[in-house]
Amino acid sequence: MERGQVVIIGGGVIGSAIAYFLAVHPQFAGKITVLERDPTYAQASSALSASSIRQQFSTPVNIAISQYGFEFLRHIDRYLAVDGQAPDIGLVERAYLYLASAAGVADLRANHTMQTAHGVQTALLDPDGLRQRFPWLTTDDLALGSLGLQGEGWFDGYGLLMAFRQKARSLGVQYLQAEAQGLVHDGQRVSAVRLGDGRQIACDWAVNAAGAWARHVMQDTGFELPVYGRRRCVFVVSSPAQTPDCPLVIDPSGLWFRPEGAYWLCGLPPAQDDNDVPLEVDYAQFEQAWEILASRVSGFEALRMQRAWAGYYEYNEFDQNAILGPHPVLANLLLANGFSGHGLQQSPAVGRGIAEWLVEGQSHSLDLSALSAQRIRNNQPLLERNII
Ligand SMILES: Cc1cc2nc3c(=O)[nH]c(=O)nc-3n(C[C@H](O)[C@H](O)[C@H](O)COP(=O)(O)OP(=O)(O)OC[C@H]3O[C@@H](n4cnc5c(N)ncnc54)[C@H](O)[C@@H]3O)c2cc1C
């Protein structure tokens, strides 16, 4: 039996952000152990992400989470510098542009009203406005666009994970290469985390930050986590097309694209979205993406795929939102799961919130209670309409 007061299962961006915020919490003086089975992060979502951040959500709590996330990323040197060396996460401040055909106008307008009330600055553009701003965009079938005016962009997601991890380690957090297999508990409290090699690590608190695999460590805990790995493919393409000031564009079809250096990244939700399929690129999706891209941007007919990868959304089937805070049955188990494609940008607010929960019994800087697991037990979904 080894002793680790707080044991965090999963050392991706979420587990590492929690470890960091806990280590710097002025009222915390305990030991923090992060269990990470694969320090190369070969399949971790944090290393396979499109790493973008937006304010344009449809639920107030997600907006507030990203507002803090953006401020954190902007001033990352204040938080995550180690020995005076600030991490470089290559933050590009650039808008998201949501496009709608006639069928999507009501949603876009409703989101705009709600977002404005929560301090998000966006401009609604009609097809003329869209053409003036982005002459390379084909707007024939469009009725409206919503362009972010601040607090959006993209960054190096793997760089953010490494920055949290390195800072946490510099503050004394122990990363242990080990696989958690389950939890030892008496129906009320967790007393230890069971490892694959037969060892147990005793804990006062356990945190589940195991990404797309989170439900495996939760068996026999009296609460079934509705989180599954849903494969998403990202294609890197080149083209002679010119798209000056290109935002991250979300087409009415669900396809997204954004510039990345001399290239563009793109992806789209799969027609059939099965759980836990192997992480192999589905090249058939590129055919579909190419057709949409060619019809949306003049010049994208000439498109060449340079490379592609696949990663998991840790998809919350219940309502596509994070599940944060205490486990409904085991009082000293905290959950940080189900981010459904927006966990990288949420990592600063989630890390801070879970650390506060551990030390203070609540997330006081930002009220995250709307995302508690209790909503699942009460069958009260918090639906996020803007899932990409
Ligand atoms: C293609 C794609 C595009 C995305 N685009 C965006 C985006 O634009 N913006 C955004 O904010 N988010 C985006 N996301 C989502 C984002 O990447 C994730 O929400 C985030 O990385 C989740 O972090 P995590 O730490 O929870 O999970 P992970 O990074 O997967 O980390 C979980 C870790 O737990 C470890 N682990 C699992 N089980 C165990 C166990 N039993 N014992 C020990 N270790 C274990 C795993 O090895 C892994 O390293 C995207 C994701 C994908 C796949």
The ligand as an ORCA input file, in Angstrom:
! r2SCAN-3c Opt
* xyz 0 1
  C      -9.993     15.879    -33.215
  C     -10.244     16.631    -31.939
  C     -10.424     18.001    -31.979
  C     -10.639     18.711    -30.803
  N     -10.731     20.077    -30.879
  C     -10.827     20.778    -29.725
  C     -10.810     22.196    -29.774
  O     -10.719     22.793    -30.833
  N     -10.902     22.861    -28.609
  C     -11.000     22.223    -27.397
  O     -11.095     22.887    -26.371
  N     -11.011     20.878    -27.329
  C     -10.924     20.151    -28.460
  N     -10.932     18.795    -28.419
  C     -11.199     18.134    -27.122
  C      -9.993     18.133    -26.220
  O      -8.864     17.690    -26.906
  C     -10.311     17.226    -25.030
  O     -11.553     17.608    -24.473
  C      -9.250     17.319    -23.938
  O      -7.981     17.123    -24.474
  C      -9.555     16.289    -22.873
  O      -8.465     16.217    -21.992
  P      -8.397     15.032    -20.920
  O      -7.212     15.302    -20.098
  O      -9.719     14.877    -20.269
  O      -8.241     13.719    -21.800
  P      -6.920     13.076    -22.438
  O      -6.059     14.094    -23.052
  O      -7.373     11.949    -23.295
  O      -6.160     12.532    -21.175
  C      -6.626     11.414    -20.454
  C      -5.410     10.647    -20.026
  O      -5.816      9.624    -19.128
  C      -4.975      8.504    -19.334
  N      -5.705      7.355    -18.812
  C      -6.898      6.874    -19.239
  N      -7.289      5.842    -18.475
  C      -6.325      5.671    -17.543
  C      -6.169      4.763    -16.479
  N      -7.086      3.824    -16.206
  N      -5.048      4.853    -15.704
  C      -4.095      5.807    -15.963
  N      -4.205      6.697    -16.980
  C      -5.320      6.633    -17.755
  C      -4.777      8.457    -20.832
  O      -3.592      7.761    -21.168
  C      -4.701      9.955    -21.179
  O      -3.369     10.417    -21.259
  C     -10.704     18.035    -29.563
  C     -10.513     16.656    -29.525
  C     -10.282     15.955    -30.694
  C     -10.065     14.486    -30.629
*
